[in-house]
Amino acid sequence: MATTPEILKRSAELLFSPLGIMTVFIAFGLLLSAGRRHSHAGSRLLVCGGSLFLVFLFSPLAEYLVLSLERPYPPMLEPPESPKTSRIVVLAGYAEEHPGFPITSTVSGQTMCSMAEALRLYRLVPGSTLILSGGVVRKGERPVAASMAEFLRQMGVPDKDLIMEGKSQNTYENLVEVKKLLGPDPFILVAAACDLRRAVAVARKLQMAAIPAPSCIWASQNHPDHASIREQTAVFFRRFGPSLENLPRLQWAYHEYAGYVWYRLLGRV
């Protein structure tokens, strides 16, 4: 469960996020515009908030921020031959208890995507083991790792090939707990492509032999590594246009950049 300092950190992160700043501008703009004394200041804040909204909604800003996080970690089309590894670690996203609904409706889209990628790699690596990392999100519910395990069981993975780690609450704790299970042995690390920069940095700091395997790849396929300047320019202008998907992606990218800075301040990366 989240502690008070963790809640305060999350609140501050939300307040200073792109959408948080935009919301503050608009909210204070409306408040000041209601009175005559500060109506001009209120109008300026409304213009600033509205302009930010249009930039976030129409521009490919979110895509390029996510791209910079994804690009260092190419897709793992085939399992690595060297070093040889049969351990596949999956970092959790989110899950809730919803009795009466299938397991596919209780885990987040990010978690589902990571589990699908881990299952694909599991089928490609004979004798492999899946290690599922994720603790309790809401008091009274089971760990996210248990929900992940239930999904994989229903997809045909036997219990003997599943190991659950249900104590951790964040990326750093995920890998600290996994290290207790694996030590220095190499392993495939499955996480959302946008999250891998921080996860791999933590693993390196802990002297763990993580081999990154990205899931939930969103931006990289639109931007080939060896594209010419002309092709890159064409893609840039083609990606302009209103898309509500830009808003959560922008928040996600901000969360990862802010999280990396926070981990660096704490000496975790």
N, C-alpha and C positions, 0 to 999 in steps of 0.2 A: 504494500500500500504506500501511496505517496506521503512523504513527511511534509511538515510545514515549510521548511526551507525549499523543498522541491516544488511545492505548490506556488510559493512566492517567485521562484525562478521561472516557472512556466507562465505565471501571470505577467511578469516583466517581459519575457520573450514575446508573448502575444501582443502586449501593448506597443512594443517597439518594432513589430513586424510590419511589412508593407501594408497589409490590410488593416492592421491596428492603427497605424499612423493615418491612413486614409479615413478611417472611421472617426478618429479624434478630430481631424480637420472638419469633417462634415458635421459632426455633432456640435462642436463648439461654434462652427459657422452658423448653424441654425439657431443656437442659443443666443448668440450675440446679435443676429439679424432681427430677433424678436423685439429688441429695444432700439430706441433711436440713438442713444449715446454712442454705441459701438457698432452701428449697422454697417459702416464701411469696412471695418475690420472683419465683421462676420461675412460680408460678401467676398472678401479676399480669401478667407478660409474655405468658403464653399467652392470658389473657383479652383483653389489648390486641390481640395479633396476630389472634386469632379474631374480635374485634369489627371490626377493619379489614377483614378478609376478607369479612364479611357486608355491611358498608357498600359495599365495592367491587363485590360480586357482585349485590346486590339493588337498590341505589339507582341513580337516573339521573345520578349524579355525573359519570360519564365522558361521557355524552351532552351535558350542559350545558357541560362544559369544551371538548369538541370544537365545540359549537355556537358558542361565543364566538370560536373561531378561524375557523369557516366563514362566519359571517353577513356580514362585510364584503365578501365576494366572491360576488355572485350568479352563477348559471349563465350561460354565454354561449350562449344559444339560437341566435343568429345572429351572424355575424362583424361586427365594428364597421365602419360605413361611413366614419367619420372618427375618427382619422386612418386613411387607407388603408394597409393592411399586407398583405404576402404572405409574411411570415416567421413560422413557427410553431415556437417553441422548446419542447422537451419535456425536463423534468428527470427524471433516472433515479431509480429506487429501488434495485432489487437484481436480480442475475441470476447464475446459476452455469452451468458447463459440464456437460452431461449427454449425452454421445454416445449416439445410439440413441434419443433421445426427441425429440418435436416441440418446436419453439421455444416453444409455449404452456406447456410444462412446465418451462422453464428460467428464466423471468423471474418475479419476484414478482407477487402480485396487484395491488399498488399500481402497479407499472410497467405491467402489462397494462392496467389501468384508464386510466392516463394516455395510453398509446399509442392505445387505442380512441377516447378523446376527441379526441386530435390527428388521428387518421385521419378522424373525422367532420368536423372543421373543415377539414381538407385538401380533402375532397370539396366543401365549401361555398365555398371560396375559389379561384377559377380562377387557375392559374398560381402557386400557392403552393409554398413550399419548407419541408421539415421539417428542423429542426436538432436533433439528438439529443445530449444532453450527459450523460456519465457515464464515469468512468474504470475502471481495473482494480480489482476487489474482492479477488480472490485471486491470488497470484503464479502466473504461468504461464498464466493465462487471458486471454482477450481482454477489451477494455473492455465495460462494460455497453452503451455506445452501439452497439457492433457487434451485440450480440444484439437490441437494439431495431430496428436497421436490417434485420436478417434477417427479423424478424417482419413489418415493413412491406413488404418486398419480396415476401414470400409472400402478402401481402394485396393485391398489385397495384400498389404504388407504385414507379415507375421510379427507377433509380439517380440520374438527373439531378436528381431532386427531394429527394434525401437528402444531408444534410451531417452528418458525425460529428465530435463533439468528445470525444476519449477520454483527456484528461489529468486532468480534475478529480476530486476525491475528496469534496467536500462542496458544500453549496448555494452558499457564497461563491465557491469556485473555479469551480463551474458557470458562474456569471454573469460572473466575470472573464474566463473563456475565451470565452464567448459575445460579450462586448463587443468582443473582438479581431476577431470575425467581422462584427459588425453595426454597431459604433460607436454613434452617437446615433439610428439609425433605429428607428422604432417596430416592435414585434413582439408577437405573441400569446404569452403565457407560460402553458404548460400544466403544472400540478402538482397534486398532491392538495390538495383544499380546505383540509385541516388544516395544510398546509405553506406556504400562500401568504403568510401574514402575514410570515414571515421572508424568503421569497424576494423578495416585492415590496419590503420594506424595504431589502434588499441592493441591488436594482436601482435604487431611488431614490438610495441613497447613492452608487452608481457613475454616477449621472446617465444612466440608461438609460430608454428610453420603453417600459416593459413594460405590456401590457394583460392583466390576469389572466383566465385561463380555468380555473376549478376542475374537477378530476376527483375521483372517489372521494368524492362528497358523501354523508355518512352521516346527519347529524343535522338539517340545515336543513329537509328536506322534512316533518319531524314538527312543525315549529314555524313556522307562517306569520308573516311580519313584522307583519301588522296584526291578529293574533288578539286578542280581548278578554281581560281578566283572567280571566273565567270559563273561557274556552276554554283559556288557558294553564294554569290550575290543573287543569283536567280532564286535559290532556296530561301534566302533572307526575305526577299520581297514577296515570295509566294506564301510565306508563313504569316504575313500580316492579315488581320481579319478578326472579327469578334469571336471569342471562344470562352465560354464560362469555365472550361477546363483549365485555362491559364491561371485562374485565381488560386485554386488549391495547389497547383503545381508550383506556383510562385511561393506560397507559404511553406511548402515542403522543402524547396531549395533553401529558403531562408533558414528554416529550422536546422538543416544540416550544416550550413555555414556557421550559424551561431553556436550550434552544438560542438563543432570542431574547435572553435575559439575557446569555448567554455572548458572543454577537455584539455586544451593546451594550458590554460591558466591553472587547472588542477593537476597538471603533470601526468595526465593519463595518456597522452599521445606525444 
